[in-house]
């Protein structure tokens, strides 16, 4: 499987996504520069974390207008797998591929720590290797990760099982105490209506190796790989 | 100022004084030039001969530090940072630097640009920064102004480092009234470079074009280096415009573009612009290369119109580099920087005449011999008068007998007090605001370890890194206090599974013209040298920060040590968290003693008895080496489950922290009777050279065999699933459940910071 990792000026988790897919999961991976106009021959696109274009205006607000994002939208509309992590999630929301927005953390501070997530829907290309109700541990590292959407959107997200990850405690209980940023309904990750575009605020690419404390993030990448091979077969 | 270029002020002795030059120094300049300097030249001299750039009051003493080692790849002072060979064809560049004065008046930008500056020192050598550390000192958290400074500094470090994309993995924060009004902000960066890709600050070849790359030049930071070379006063608030403004996004682009340009082989020499901007970079490059430069200042991209040549030469606008491009490779250089949306503007060329000449629309505005300006060459060098500080009479006359020993029944309360003391309590509130994991190399981050461990991708190795300095110890005994700073940093690296290899230092002191300050400085340098020689960790470079004073006096002398260690097998690194129920705990000590009675200089004496006095804690460097060797032998044998050194708060705090960091484990400890030792000395004394380790029960018998004769391993207890229980002789002196010790430790700093929102605004 070939992962394309988009690189904006200011991306800083691009190398981490590349390392995770290429060296740890031993797939093909390549960087896609923000000024390219086509994602090229890839099976999935990762929009990585960081501070695209400095994010001085609003996270992801500038990146959505880059040449490459026009083709990422096209790729998504054609059914390609797109995973947005952290700043990538913000960019996918700004680009209209996912509903809602990410606001400043309730604490008004950047927060970096390990959190627990409950898998809410195991029937997506990003979670199919897990089971609904599984608890995984991912790191978060963001200042603007508070998911927000209006009530109609939320209702639809919940009704159609499009919330894929929720912040929970180690036992899987969803509670305000387990919510690191004030996200509505403890939402940590969602998919689009077609299920091929996923945004997550926590960082799966940072937890694919035991040496770094957890390899729970493999869930997402291995699911994508399994999904791809099923489609290809 | 806008017409100053046309009619710059007349250069006089008074104007020179306003620029921080002494009359004597001004006379040397006039003698050397055989004429009155131009206004631009006066500005250049004032920054190049400032303490910050010239090291004029420290150089002779710094030269006494051990600076040689088998693993060093560059000579000290030759390049921007020290460079250590770690094998596998790789070098590690690392350096620590202060940004104290800017942070005192503008904490957010001051700290942020400190981080930016130190990273530039690393990537200007061709190294990619892989982690950052910081060492911070503030006054008491009870004061709103201190909370404002602390909050601003932490946000500044976080926002800059997080966006730049380098993890902040370790550091330390101390609070003491001595730092009131003059906080210390020392930032350290560590980078990795392929040995055949090391960049140099060379300007060797005449005819090569000189480029300025990165941000445009503005009026920010003019005279920052001079500002850093004065005491902080009531008027320092007025110096806020001297503080630069950071842009981590520009720095990220500058990093990527510069590493790409270096890799492409188009760069002949590169130098970052830190203090004193274009001035220091051009003069330092030519001074060391024996060449000259012609610089056309009117070609420098300016952020605003009407800037004068004087302002352009002295601007400290951030995120800029001076590059000597290889001849014929100019288009490639511009293409690479253009790809990263950065400007690369040709402003001059290298010449074979040993002069730096600055032009303004064709007219010469400065024409100077770079050697006359450079630190250690033409710049003045002084060894100041010394006098043993009077306060030492008072502190050394301390007699612990005047303080009642802690009764067994209140020992637990004393421990809980210590765990809630901001100097000991968890700094989670701080480090959760830093991205500690980006770039996926952080094997052990801040929190449950004595040092951070960062892996080096594509090798088996890791780096163990830590900063250390207990300024209280240095205040009470400058020489031994500095020895302890080095010894503890090395011990921390050993506890994480590393082999200490070299240090960088950041020497924060008061006004060097005060003989008692200079005495402590010279004593501390001796102490640092003693310990670096004993531990075989040469000093690769660093930074001196004088004038850390405020209206009430000088800060504690604080020679911060940034230690670099190598972990040969990164999978074998060790943390300070207990691992398994049933493990056996050993205390590794010197062979001649296990307990000591002294409580001098301890956090216990400061927190429980509100006294900062006595001597620095006990340290004997031979003992220290023996204990570190014993711990390394044990850890190297692969059986050690956890390791934690005894430091602030003494053995009781070391034990408590080992429990706090563990997941649902406790410890049951039996210490031999104190006999004629003070109980508070046994529990809370901070005598050095002690390391707590645990091993699986089946490995306990191996421990004594592995510990050499000059150290001792005392079996003191076992890991349990309960709380922390400590018996001394027949008395149970501590018996606390896990939550009782965790809660104060984890919450103290956050509670102090949220009790009342930090006042916002500089006058808060």
Boltz contact constraints between the chains, C-beta under 6 A:
constraints:
  - contact:
      token1: [A, 9]
      token2: [B, 253]
      max_distance: 6.0
  - contact:
      token1: [A, 10]
      token2: [B, 249]
      max_distance: 6.0
  - contact:
      token1: [A, 10]
      token2: [B, 252]
      max_distance: 6.0
  - contact:
      token1: [A, 12]
      token2: [B, 165]
      max_distance: 6.0
  - contact:
      token1: [A, 12]
      token2: [B, 438]
      max_distance: 6.0
  - contact:
      token1: [A, 16]
      token2: [B, 440]
      max_distance: 6.0
  - contact:
      token1: [A, 51]
      token2: [B, 163]
      max_distance: 6.0
  - contact:
      token1: [A, 54]
      token2: [B, 249]
      max_distance: 6.0
  - contact:
      token1: [A, 109]
      token2: [B, 433]
      max_distance: 6.0
  - contact:
      token1: [A, 110]
      token2: [B, 158]
      max_distance: 6.0
  - contact:
      token1: [A, 110]
      token2: [B, 162]
      max_distance: 6.0
  - contact:
      token1: [A, 110]
      token2: [B, 433]
      max_distance: 6.0
  - contact:
      token1: [A, 111]
      token2: [B, 432]
      max_distance: 6.0
  - contact:
      token1: [A, 112]
      token2: [B, 432]
      max_distance: 6.0
  - contact:
      token1: [A, 112]
      token2: [B, 435]
      max_distance: 6.0
  - contact:
      token1: [A, 112]
      token2: [B, 436]
      max_distance: 6.0
  - contact:
      token1: [A, 113]
      token2: [B, 432]
      max_distance: 6.0
  - contact:
      token1: [A, 139]
      token2: [B, 437]
      max_distance: 6.0
  - contact:
      token1: [A, 141]
      token2: [B, 435]
      max_distance: 6.0
  - contact:
      token1: [A, 206]
      token2: [B, 437]
      max_distance: 6.0
  - contact:
      token1: [A, 206]
      token2: [B, 440]
      max_distance: 6.0
  - contact:
      token1: [A, 211]
      token2: [B, 443]
      max_distance: 6.0
